[in-house]
Protein backbone atom coordinates (compact mmCIF):
# COMPACT_ATOMS: atom_id res chain seq x y z
CA UNK A 1 0.00 0.00 0.00
CA UNK A 2 1.23 3.51 -0.81
CA UNK A 3 2.45 5.70 2.02
CA UNK A 4 -0.45 7.16 3.93
CA UNK A 5 -1.27 10.84 3.68
CA UNK A 6 -0.88 12.48 7.08
CA UNK A 7 -3.77 14.73 8.10
CA UNK A 8 -3.06 17.10 10.97
CA UNK A 9 -6.16 17.39 13.14
CA UNK A 10 -6.46 20.37 15.46
CA UNK A 11 -8.98 20.07 18.27
CA UNK A 12 -8.31 16.34 18.15
CA UNK A 13 -9.62 15.69 21.66
CA UNK A 14 -12.72 17.82 21.00
CA UNK A 15 -15.98 17.19 19.21
CA UNK A 16 -15.20 17.93 15.57
CA UNK A 17 -11.54 16.94 15.48
CA UNK A 18 -12.17 13.80 17.48
CA UNK A 19 -14.78 12.74 14.95
CA UNK A 20 -12.29 13.15 12.12
CA UNK A 21 -9.53 11.24 13.91
CA UNK A 22 -11.90 8.35 14.58
CA UNK A 23 -13.12 8.40 10.96
CA UNK A 24 -9.56 8.12 9.68
CA UNK A 25 -8.64 5.37 12.13
CA UNK A 26 -11.78 3.37 11.32
CA UNK A 27 -10.81 3.23 7.63
CA UNK A 28 -7.37 1.59 7.58
CA UNK A 29 -7.58 1.08 3.80
CA UNK A 30 -8.46 4.72 3.15
CA UNK A 31 -4.91 5.90 2.62
CA UNK A 32 -4.84 8.50 5.42
CA UNK A 33 -3.15 8.71 8.82
CA UNK A 34 -4.16 10.99 11.68
CA UNK A 35 -1.76 13.34 13.45
CA UNK A 36 -3.76 14.45 16.48
CA UNK A 37 -2.76 17.81 17.94
CA UNK A 38 -3.37 18.47 21.62
CA UNK A 39 -1.99 20.76 24.28
CA UNK A 40 -1.71 17.82 26.68
CA UNK A 41 -0.63 14.49 25.17
CA UNK A 42 -0.94 12.90 28.62
CA UNK A 43 -4.68 13.57 28.94
CA UNK A 44 -7.01 10.58 28.98
CA UNK A 45 -8.52 11.55 25.61
CA UNK A 46 -5.11 11.98 24.00
CA UNK A 47 -3.90 8.65 25.37
CA UNK A 48 -7.03 6.97 23.99
CA UNK A 49 -6.33 8.39 20.52
CA UNK A 50 -2.74 7.18 20.68
CA UNK A 51 -3.88 3.73 21.76
CA UNK A 52 -6.27 3.64 18.80
CA UNK A 53 -3.45 4.35 16.37
CA UNK A 54 -3.21 8.12 16.01
CA UNK A 55 0.08 9.99 16.09
CA UNK A 56 -0.40 12.35 19.04
CA UNK A 57 1.64 15.57 18.91
CA UNK A 58 1.84 18.39 21.44
CA UNK A 59 0.89 21.78 20.01
CA UNK A 60 -0.86 24.93 21.22
CA UNK A 61 -2.68 27.15 18.75
CA UNK A 62 -1.43 30.17 20.70
CA UNK A 63 2.18 29.01 20.12
CA UNK A 64 2.87 29.67 16.44
CA UNK A 65 6.12 27.72 16.35
CA UNK A 66 4.51 24.61 17.85
CA UNK A 67 1.85 24.75 15.14
CA UNK A 68 4.48 25.07 12.40
CA UNK A 69 6.37 22.06 13.74
CA UNK A 70 3.18 20.00 13.97
CA UNK A 71 2.17 20.77 10.36
CA UNK A 72 5.58 19.91 8.91
CA UNK A 73 5.63 16.88 6.64
CA UNK A 74 1.87 16.45 6.50
CA UNK A 75 -0.43 16.18 3.49
CA UNK A 76 -3.33 18.17 4.89
CA UNK A 77 -4.91 19.70 7.98
CA UNK A 78 -8.28 20.13 9.61
CA UNK A 79 -8.35 23.50 11.33
CA UNK A 80 -10.85 24.41 14.04
CA UNK A 81 -10.93 26.84 16.96
CA UNK A 82 -12.92 26.93 20.19
CA UNK A 83 -14.11 30.48 20.91
CA UNK A 84 -15.80 29.46 24.15
CA UNK A 85 -12.48 28.52 25.75
CA UNK A 86 -11.50 32.20 25.93
CA UNK A 87 -14.34 34.37 24.46
CA UNK A 88 -11.81 36.43 22.47
CA UNK A 89 -12.35 37.08 18.77
CA UNK A 90 -8.83 38.49 18.47
CA UNK A 91 -7.36 35.32 19.93
CA UNK A 92 -9.47 33.14 17.65
CA UNK A 93 -8.36 35.06 14.55
CA UNK A 94 -4.73 34.87 15.68
CA UNK A 95 -5.06 31.10 16.03
CA UNK A 96 -6.58 30.84 12.55
CA UNK A 97 -3.74 32.95 11.15
CA UNK A 98 -1.18 30.69 12.80
CA UNK A 99 -2.76 27.62 11.19
CA UNK A 100 -3.14 29.21 7.75
CA UNK A 101 0.49 30.39 7.76
CA UNK A 102 1.74 27.03 9.03
CA UNK A 103 -0.20 25.25 6.28
CA UNK A 104 1.38 27.46 3.63
CA UNK A 105 4.87 27.11 5.11
CA UNK A 106 4.55 23.31 5.22
CA UNK A 107 3.31 23.15 1.63
CA UNK A 108 0.14 21.28 2.59
CA UNK A 109 -1.95 20.03 -0.32
CA UNK A 110 -5.38 20.44 1.31
CA UNK A 111 -6.69 22.33 4.33
CA UNK A 112 -10.22 22.29 5.73
CA UNK A 113 -11.25 25.31 7.81
CA UNK A 114 -14.28 24.73 10.06
CA UNK A 115 -16.20 27.99 10.15
CA UNK A 116 -19.45 29.94 10.53
CA UNK A 117 -20.88 33.05 8.90
CA UNK A 118 -19.57 36.53 9.54
CA UNK A 119 -22.97 37.98 10.43
CA UNK A 120 -21.76 41.49 9.60
CA UNK A 121 -22.14 40.56 5.94
CA UNK A 122 -25.87 40.33 6.59
CA UNK A 123 -26.43 43.34 8.85
CA UNK A 124 -24.55 46.49 9.77
CA UNK A 125 -23.30 47.10 13.28
CA UNK A 126 -25.87 49.89 13.68
CA UNK A 127 -28.74 47.53 12.79
CA UNK A 128 -31.15 47.98 15.73
CA UNK A 129 -32.57 44.46 15.63
CA UNK A 130 -29.93 43.15 18.01
CA UNK A 131 -27.23 44.70 20.19
CA UNK A 132 -23.69 45.15 18.94
CA UNK A 133 -21.24 43.29 21.19
CA UNK A 134 -17.69 44.26 22.13
CA UNK A 135 -18.15 47.30 19.89
CA UNK A 136 -17.37 45.32 16.72
CA UNK A 137 -19.56 42.25 16.41
CA UNK A 138 -23.11 41.00 16.26
CA UNK A 139 -22.36 37.32 16.96
CA UNK A 140 -18.71 37.20 18.09
CA UNK A 141 -18.29 33.42 17.91
CA UNK A 142 -19.59 33.49 14.32
CA UNK A 143 -17.99 36.72 13.15
CA UNK A 144 -14.41 35.84 14.10
CA UNK A 145 -14.52 32.52 12.27
CA UNK A 146 -16.15 34.12 9.23
CA UNK A 147 -13.58 36.90 9.19
CA UNK A 148 -10.81 34.30 9.27
CA UNK A 149 -12.12 32.59 6.12
CA UNK A 150 -10.05 34.94 3.98
CA UNK A 151 -6.87 33.93 5.81
CA UNK A 152 -7.31 30.45 4.41
CA UNK A 153 -8.55 31.59 1.00
CA UNK A 154 -5.44 33.79 0.58
CA UNK A 155 -3.08 31.13 1.90
CA UNK A 156 -0.90 29.27 -0.53
CA UNK A 157 -2.33 26.01 0.81
CA UNK A 158 -5.42 24.84 -1.13
CA UNK A 159 -8.42 25.13 1.18
CA UNK A 160 -12.01 24.04 1.61
CA UNK A 161 -14.22 26.26 3.76
CA UNK A 162 -16.56 24.01 5.77
CA UNK A 163 -19.64 25.77 7.11
CA UNK A 164 -20.90 23.81 10.12
CA UNK A 165 -24.15 23.65 12.10
CA UNK A 166 -25.23 23.69 15.72
CA UNK A 167 -24.27 20.54 17.62
CA UNK A 168 -27.11 18.45 19.02
CA UNK A 169 -24.63 17.78 21.85
CA UNK A 170 -25.47 21.29 23.06
CA UNK A 171 -28.53 19.62 24.58
CA UNK A 172 -26.13 17.69 26.84
CA UNK A 173 -23.31 20.09 27.58
CA UNK A 174 -24.33 23.70 26.90
CA UNK A 175 -27.65 24.18 28.62
CA UNK A 176 -29.96 23.75 25.62
CA UNK A 177 -31.82 20.92 27.34
CA UNK A 178 -35.54 21.35 28.15
CA UNK A 179 -36.21 23.30 31.33
CA UNK A 180 -38.66 22.55 34.11
CA UNK A 181 -41.45 25.13 34.07
CA UNK A 182 -43.22 26.49 37.18
CA UNK A 183 -46.17 24.17 36.49
CA UNK A 184 -43.83 21.13 36.49
CA UNK A 185 -43.83 20.51 32.74
CA UNK A 186 -40.76 20.43 30.53
CA UNK A 187 -40.22 23.00 27.79
CA UNK A 188 -37.59 23.61 25.13
CA UNK A 189 -36.85 27.32 25.41
CA UNK A 190 -34.32 28.01 22.63
CA UNK A 191 -35.50 31.15 20.79
CA UNK A 192 -35.82 30.26 17.11
CA UNK A 193 -39.47 31.18 16.65
CA UNK A 194 -41.19 29.06 14.03
CA UNK A 195 -38.21 28.57 11.70
CA UNK A 196 -36.14 25.43 11.30
CA UNK A 197 -32.69 25.17 12.87
CA UNK A 198 -29.92 23.28 11.04
CA UNK A 199 -28.31 20.84 13.46
CA UNK A 200 -25.84 17.98 13.35
CA UNK A 201 -24.16 15.39 15.54
CA UNK A 202 -20.70 16.73 16.35
CA UNK A 203 -18.92 13.55 15.27
CA UNK A 204 -20.63 13.79 11.88
CA UNK A 205 -18.78 17.04 11.20
CA UNK A 206 -15.54 15.08 11.49
CA UNK A 207 -16.90 12.30 9.28
CA UNK A 208 -17.96 14.86 6.66
CA UNK A 209 -14.49 16.40 6.81
CA UNK A 210 -13.04 12.97 6.12
CA UNK A 211 -15.29 12.75 3.07
CA UNK A 212 -13.94 16.10 1.89
CA UNK A 213 -10.35 14.87 2.21
CA UNK A 214 -11.21 11.70 0.31
CA UNK A 215 -12.78 13.74 -2.53
CA UNK A 216 -10.23 16.55 -2.41
CA UNK A 217 -10.16 17.35 -6.12
CA UNK A 218 -13.83 18.29 -6.13
CA UNK A 219 -13.75 20.51 -3.04
CA UNK A 220 -10.53 22.53 -3.05
CA UNK A 221 -11.30 26.22 -3.31
CA UNK A 222 -14.97 25.75 -2.47
CA UNK A 223 -17.27 26.46 0.45
CA UNK A 224 -19.42 23.56 1.66
CA UNK A 225 -22.23 23.77 4.19
CA UNK A 226 -23.34 20.72 6.15
CA UNK A 227 -26.12 19.75 8.55
CA UNK A 228 -27.77 16.55 9.69
CA UNK A 229 -31.33 17.82 9.62
CA UNK A 230 -33.34 21.06 9.72
CA UNK A 231 -35.89 21.02 12.56
CA UNK A 232 -38.31 23.47 14.11
CA UNK A 233 -38.49 23.99 17.85
CA UNK A 234 -41.76 22.08 17.93
CA UNK A 235 -40.25 19.15 16.05
CA UNK A 236 -37.24 19.04 18.37
CA UNK A 237 -39.46 19.21 21.45
CA UNK A 238 -41.67 16.38 20.19
CA UNK A 239 -38.63 14.19 19.48
CA UNK A 240 -37.19 14.93 22.93
CA UNK A 241 -40.33 13.65 24.63
CA UNK A 242 -39.39 10.02 23.93
CA UNK A 243 -35.94 9.83 25.58
CA UNK A 244 -36.96 12.12 28.44
CA UNK A 245 -40.01 10.00 29.19
CA UNK A 246 -42.52 12.84 29.38
CA UNK A 247 -44.04 15.45 27.09
CA UNK A 248 -41.80 18.35 26.10
CA UNK A 249 -43.44 21.56 24.89
CA UNK A 250 -41.83 24.26 22.81
CA UNK A 251 -41.95 27.53 24.74
CA UNK A 252 -39.17 29.75 23.40
CA UNK A 253 -37.85 32.69 25.36
CA UNK A 254 -37.68 36.06 23.67
CA UNK A 255 -34.24 36.96 22.36
CA UNK A 256 -33.91 39.71 24.96
CA UNK A 257 -34.80 37.26 27.73
CA UNK A 258 -32.26 34.73 26.44
CA UNK A 259 -29.54 37.39 26.20
CA UNK A 260 -30.27 38.27 29.83
CA UNK A 261 -29.86 34.71 31.20
CA UNK A 262 -26.46 35.65 32.54
CA UNK A 263 -24.31 32.66 31.65
CA UNK A 264 -20.97 33.44 29.95
CA UNK A 265 -21.68 34.34 26.34
CA UNK A 266 -25.47 34.55 26.79
CA UNK A 267 -25.68 37.76 24.76
CA UNK A 268 -23.60 36.17 21.99
CA UNK A 269 -25.73 33.02 21.86
CA UNK A 270 -28.96 35.02 22.04
CA UNK A 271 -27.81 37.07 19.06
CA UNK A 272 -26.91 33.84 17.27
CA UNK A 273 -30.43 32.48 17.64
CA UNK A 274 -31.88 35.77 16.41
CA UNK A 275 -29.51 35.77 13.43
CA UNK A 276 -30.55 32.23 12.51
CA UNK A 277 -34.18 33.29 12.78
CA UNK A 278 -33.97 36.60 10.92
CA UNK A 279 -31.83 35.16 8.14
CA UNK A 280 -33.22 31.65 8.16
CA UNK A 281 -33.43 31.32 4.37
CA UNK A 282 -29.73 32.10 4.02
CA UNK A 283 -28.70 29.97 7.00
CA UNK A 284 -30.68 26.92 5.89
CA UNK A 285 -29.87 27.40 2.21
CA UNK A 286 -26.15 27.25 2.94
CA UNK A 287 -26.42 23.91 4.79
CA UNK A 288 -27.80 21.05 2.73
CA UNK A 289 -28.19 17.70 4.53
CA UNK A 290 -27.88 16.01 1.14
CA UNK A 291 -24.33 17.37 0.81
CA UNK A 292 -23.46 16.06 4.26
CA UNK A 293 -24.99 12.64 3.52
CA UNK A 294 -23.01 12.28 0.32
CA UNK A 295 -19.80 13.06 2.19
CA UNK A 296 -20.82 10.86 5.12
CA UNK A 297 -23.32 8.09 4.28
CA UNK A 298 -23.62 7.32 8.02
CA UNK A 299 -25.01 10.82 8.73
CA UNK A 300 -27.40 10.71 11.70
CA UNK A 301 -30.85 12.20 11.87
CA UNK A 302 -31.93 13.86 15.11
CA UNK A 303 -34.04 10.83 16.01
CA UNK A 304 -31.09 8.50 15.43
CA UNK A 305 -28.84 10.73 17.52
CA UNK A 306 -31.43 10.75 20.31
CA UNK A 307 -31.67 6.95 20.27
CA UNK A 308 -27.96 6.82 21.10
CA UNK A 309 -27.58 9.93 23.25
CA UNK A 310 -30.99 10.88 24.62
CA UNK A 311 -30.32 9.32 28.02
CA UNK A 312 -27.38 11.73 28.48
CA UNK A 313 -29.56 14.85 28.22
CA UNK A 314 -29.99 16.40 31.68
CA UNK A 315 -33.48 16.23 33.10
CA UNK A 316 -34.17 18.70 35.86
N, C-alpha and C positions, 0 to 999 in steps of 0.2 A: 504494500500500500504506500502511496506517495506520502511525503512528510505532511503532517497535519498543519493546518493554518492556525496560528495562535491568535485568539481573540482576547484582548484585554477587557475585563469586565469591571467597571467601577461600580461602587455600591453592591459588591458581590454578596455581602451578608445581609442585604436589605431585600425589599420585596421584588423590585424589577430585576436587578442584577442577579439575585439569587435564582429567579426563574430562568434566566438565560443560562447561567452556569449549569443548572440541572438539565436543561434541554440539551446542551452540548454533551454533557456526560452520559445522558441516556441514549445517545445516538453514536455509538463507537465507530460505526462505519461512515459517518457523515463527513469526515475529513477535517474536522475542527478540534482544537484543544482549547481549554479554558484557562486563562491566567486571571485568577481572582484577586483583585486589589482590596486591601483592608488596612485600616490603621492599626489593628491589633491581630496579628496572625495567631496569637495564643488564645483568642476567644473561642468559646464552644462552637459557634457557628463556623468560624474559620477552620477550626480543626476538623469539623464534619465535612467541609468541602474538600479539604486535603485528603481525608480518608476515602472520599468518594472518587478521587482521581484528579482533582483540580490542582494546578500549580498556584499556590498561595503566596502572594508577594506583598510586603509591607509598603504602603504608600499613603500619603495624606494629600488631599486635593488642595490644601492650603500651603503645601510645600512643593513648589514648582519643580525643583530638581528631582524629588522623589517620583513625581509623575513622569518626567522625562525618562528616568531610568526604567520605570515600569513598562513604558510603551516601547522601549527599544527592542528591535528584533521581532516584533509582532506583525501579523497580517492586518488586523483590524482592531477596533475598539468600540465598546458600548459605553457611552458617556451619559451620566445622570448625576443630578445634584439633589440635595435634600434641604430645601429652604427652611423647613420647620426645625432643623437642628440649631439654627442660629438667628433666623428671622431677619437676615440682612441681604437685601438685593445686591448691594455692592460686593459682598463676599461671594454670593452665588455667581455673579458675572465674572469675578476674578477666577473662580474655580473653572468655569467654562472656558475662559481664555487660556488657562494653564493647560487644559486638555486639548483644545484646538491647536495650540502651538506645539505641544508635545507630539500630537498626531502628525503634524506637518514635518517636524524635525526628524521623526522616526521613519518618514516615508510610508506611512500606512496606506494600504490600498482601499480601505473602506471603513468609514466611521458612521455610527448611528448616534444621533443626539436626541435624547428623550426630552420632549418639550411641551409647552402649552402656549396658548395665544398671548400676544402682547395686546391687552385689552385697549390700550391707548390708540390702536389702529381703528377701533370701532367707536370710540367716544373721546372727546377732548377732556382735559383735566378740569375744565370749568363746567362740564356737563353736570347739571344739578340733580340728576337722578340718584346719584350715590356719592358719598363723600370721597374726596381725594385724600389718600393716605401718605404719610411721610413726605408730603409736599410734592411728590413726583409720580405717584402711582394710583391706579384705581384698584387693581388686584395684585399686590406686590409679588405673590408667589407664582402668578402667571406672567406678569410683565417682565420680570427679570429673565426668565427662561426664554420668552419670546424675543426679547432684545438680544439675547445671546445667539439666536439662530444665525445671524449674519457672521458671527465669529467663525462658525463652522462652514458657512457657505463661501466665505472668502479664504478659508484655509486651503493650502495646497493639497490636503488630504481629501479624496472624494468622499462626500457625505450624503447620508439620508437623514432627513428631518422627520422624526417620528412623533406625531401628535397623539398624546395619550388621553385616557379618560379617568374619571373618578374611580378609585378602588372600591369594590364592595367590602373589602376588609375594613374600611372606615366604620362600618357598622360594629366592628369588634373593638377597634383600637382608638378611634378618634371621636367617640361620643355621638355618632350618628344613629345609634340604636334607638328604638322606640322608648318613649318616656312614660312614666306612670303619671296619669292625670289625677287631679283632685278627687274625681269620682271613682278612682280605682282602675279605670280602663287604661289600655296602652295606646299610644298615638305616635306616629312618625311625624316629626315636627320640622323636617328640613324644608326650607322655603323655596320651592320651585314652582309654586302655583299649579297650573294645570298642564304645564308642558312636560315633555319627556326628557329624562336625564340620561345621557350616555354613561354607561358604567362598564366595568370589566373586572375580572379576577386579576389580582396583581401578578400572579405567576404567568398569566396568559400574555402580559406585556412582554415578558422575557421570551416566551415561546414564539410570539410574533416577531420579535427582534431576530431570533434564530432563523426564522423563515426569510427575513430580509437578507441576512448574511448568505443564506443558501442560494438566493436568487439575486445576487448582487448586481449583475449586469442590468437588470430591469429596474433597479431602484436607486442607483447612484444619481445624485443631483436632484432627487425628487422629494416631495413632502408627502408622507402617508399618514392618514388618520385612522385610528383603530378604536373599536369598542366591542364589548361582548353583546350588549343589548341596550336598546333605548326604552326606558320605562318611566311611566308617570308615577307620582307619589302614591296615588291610589293603587296602582298595580304593585308597587313595591310593598305597600302596607299589607295588601291581600296575601302576597306570597310569604310575608314574614309571619303571618298568623299560624301557619303550619308548624314551623320549627319551634316557635315560642309557645305553642299549645293554648293560645287564646286569641280572640279577635284583636286585630290591630287596625285602628282607624288612621286616616290621614288628616292631620290637623296642623297644617304648616304655620309656623310663626311668621310674623311680618319680617321684612328684611331689617328694619330698624330694631325690632325686638331681638333678632338673632345677633346683630352686630353688638348689642348691649349685653350679651350673655356673660362677658367678662373673662372667658378663658383666653390664654395667649393666642393671638391671631384671630379672635372672633370677628373683628371688623373686616379683616381680609377675607375670611371665609364667607361672611355675610355678603360682601360685595361680589364674591365669586358666584354665589347662588343667584344673585340678582343679574349678573352678567349672563349667566347661562339661561336665565329666563328671558331677559330682554332681547337677547340675540340668539334665541333658540334655533332659528332656521340655519344660521351660520354655524353654530356649534354642532348641531346634529349633522348638517350637511357635510362637515369636514371629517366625520367619523363614521365610516361605513362598516357595520359588522361583517358584511360580505368580504371586504378586504381582509379583515382580521381572520376570518375563517379560512380563506384561501392560504394565508401565510401559516396558519395554525389550525389544522383540521380538528384538533381536540378542543377548540374554543368552547368554553363553558357558557351556558345560559345562566341567568340569575337563579332559576329554580334548581339547576344542577349544582351551582355553587352552594346554595342553601342546603341541599341534601348532604353535602360534605361538611359544611362549616356552620350551619345554623345553630347547632348546640353551643357554639363558642360565643354567640352574641349575648352580651350581658342582658339580664332581665331583672329589672329593679322592682 
